[in-house]
Amino acid sequence: MSYSSVKLNLRVETDRLSDYINQYIICSIPKDKRYLRDEMQKELYDLMKNLYFAYFNQNNIRRKHITSCKVNIGMIDYLLGKIFYSKWCNQKRFSEATKRLEVIRNLVYGWATNEEKSKAKAN
């Protein structure tokens, strides 16, 4: 799999996750817990933003944004768990969202590993 196809796949998977969470998870959060809705949408947006920054930058700046993507993924995972354990979404929707998040996590961690290897080769 080439580098550009991984980037495209990562963008597509992130779009799918965002659409799924907005359609099936966020709508099930009660209105009085609006802060969770806003935080989830903010983390999804920040993940997309950091992915694009990482695509178009190089070297240390790219690694910084990849690390930020890891943080965003961790926060999305935490928020999904909080929503699930509050019983605002069912097991099936939670499982589907976490599967999609796991695909993105694997792609980002693979990208980070590749960047570290390329840094080591350069030195």
Secondary structure, 3 states (H helix, E strand, C coil): CCHHHHHHHHHHHHHHHHHHHHHHHHHHCCHHHHHHHHHHHHHHHHHHHHHHHHHHCCHHHHHHHHHHHHHHHHHHHHHHHHHHHCCCCCHHHHHHHHHHHHHHHHHHHHHHHHHHHHHHHHC
